[in-house]
Amino acid sequence: MIYLCIHFVLPQLTESIVGIVNQIPHYMEIASKMTQDIIKDFDISDQMATFLNDKLNEISTRLIAFISEIVPLIANIIMSLLSSIWNIVLGLIISVYLLLDKEQFYAMSKKMVSAIFNKKTEIEYLN
């Protein structure tokens, strides 16, 4: 179930984030056009229009820089989280396997101890 979630959700999530990042210049262009329309509609002075355009460009530059920094960070967090979940799942599977076969492992270890050590040492380890 976790595999299916990772297999289908993670690629879609990555595609969506990349799509948003790639569309930021387009969104900023739309915002710039809207600003120009507002300037024309409200008859704002040239000095104020220049100020608004400069601030819009500054916001777009900072936004692109911020997203460029945060996307790799989010990707690393997601990968670390998925790796941790995978390690927990593997740990649970191994634990269940060991618990189910503990008697067999005990018998094998008893045979190994008796094969490696002499009788006196064997009695000390097994008791």
C-alpha positions as CSV (number, residue, x, y, z in Angstrom):
1,M,0.0,0.0,0.0
2,I,2.8,2.4,0.9
3,Y,4.6,1.4,-2.4
4,L,1.4,2.3,-4.4
5,C,1.1,5.6,-2.6
6,I,4.7,6.4,-3.3
7,H,4.5,5.1,-6.8
8,F,1.5,7.2,-7.8
9,V,1.5,10.3,-5.5
10,L,5.2,11.2,-5.4
11,P,5.6,11.6,-9.2
12,Q,2.4,13.6,-9.4
13,L,3.4,15.8,-6.5
14,T,6.8,16.4,-8.1
15,E,5.2,17.2,-11.4
16,S,2.8,19.7,-9.8
17,I,5.6,21.5,-7.9
18,V,7.7,21.8,-11.1
19,G,4.7,23.0,-13.0
20,I,4.0,25.8,-10.4
21,V,7.7,26.8,-10.4
22,N,7.8,26.9,-14.2
23,Q,4.6,29.0,-14.4
24,I,5.8,31.7,-12.0
25,P,7.1,33.9,-14.8
26,H,3.8,33.6,-16.5
27,Y,1.9,34.5,-13.3
28,M,4.2,37.5,-12.8
29,E,3.5,38.7,-16.4
30,I,-0.2,38.5,-15.7
31,A,0.3,40.5,-12.5
32,S,2.3,43.1,-14.4
33,K,-0.5,43.4,-17.0
34,M,-3.0,43.8,-14.2
35,T,-0.8,46.5,-12.6
36,Q,-0.6,48.3,-15.9
37,D,-4.4,48.1,-16.3
38,I,-4.9,49.5,-12.7
39,I,-2.5,52.3,-13.5
40,K,-4.4,53.2,-16.6
41,D,-7.8,52.9,-14.9
42,F,-7.0,55.0,-11.9
43,D,-4.8,57.5,-13.7
44,I,-1.8,57.0,-11.4
45,S,1.2,59.2,-11.9
46,D,4.3,58.0,-13.8
47,Q,6.4,58.1,-10.7
48,M,3.9,55.9,-8.8
49,A,3.6,53.5,-11.8
50,T,7.4,53.2,-11.9
51,F,7.5,52.5,-8.2
52,L,4.7,49.8,-8.5
53,N,6.5,48.1,-11.4
54,D,9.8,48.1,-9.5
55,K,8.2,46.6,-6.5
56,L,6.4,44.0,-8.6
57,N,9.7,43.0,-10.2
58,E,11.4,42.9,-6.8
59,I,8.6,40.7,-5.4
60,S,8.9,38.3,-8.4
61,T,12.7,38.1,-8.1
62,R,12.4,37.3,-4.4
63,L,9.6,34.8,-4.9
64,I,11.5,32.9,-7.6
65,A,14.7,32.9,-5.4
66,F,12.6,31.7,-2.4
67,I,11.0,28.9,-4.4
68,S,14.3,27.9,-5.9
69,E,15.7,27.5,-2.4
70,I,12.7,25.7,-0.9
71,V,11.9,23.1,-3.5
72,P,15.2,21.2,-3.0
73,L,14.7,21.5,0.7
74,I,11.1,20.0,0.5
75,A,12.4,17.3,-1.8
76,N,15.1,16.3,0.7
77,I,12.5,16.3,3.6
78,I,10.1,14.1,1.6
79,M,12.9,11.7,0.6
80,S,14.1,11.5,4.2
81,L,10.6,10.8,5.4
82,L,10.0,8.1,2.8
83,S,13.4,6.5,3.6
84,S,12.5,6.5,7.3
85,I,9.1,4.9,6.6
86,W,10.7,2.3,4.4
87,N,13.2,1.5,7.2
88,I,10.4,1.1,9.7
89,V,8.5,-1.2,7.4
90,L,11.6,-3.3,6.8
91,G,12.3,-3.4,10.6
92,L,8.7,-4.6,11.3
93,I,9.0,-7.3,8.7
94,I,12.3,-8.6,10.0
95,S,11.0,-8.4,13.6
96,V,8.0,-10.4,12.8
97,Y,10.1,-13.0,11.0
98,L,12.5,-13.3,13.9
99,L,9.7,-13.6,16.5
100,L,8.0,-16.3,14.4
101,D,11.1,-18.4,14.1
102,K,12.8,-17.7,17.5
103,E,12.7,-21.3,18.6
104,Q,14.4,-22.4,15.4
105,F,17.0,-19.7,15.8
106,Y,17.6,-20.7,19.4
107,A,18.0,-24.4,18.4
108,M,20.5,-23.4,15.6
109,S,22.5,-21.2,18.0
110,K,22.6,-24.0,20.6
111,K,24.0,-26.3,17.9
112,M,26.6,-23.8,17.0
113,V,27.7,-23.2,20.6
114,S,28.0,-27.0,21.1
115,A,30.0,-27.4,17.9
116,I,32.4,-24.5,18.7
117,F,33.0,-24.8,22.4
118,N,33.9,-27.6,24.8
119,K,31.2,-29.1,27.1
120,K,32.2,-26.9,30.1
121,T,32.0,-23.7,28.2
122,E,28.8,-24.9,26.4
123,I,27.1,-25.4,29.7
124,E,28.1,-21.9,30.9
125,Y,26.7,-20.3,27.8
126,L,23.5,-22.2,27.5
127,N,22.5,-21.9,31.1
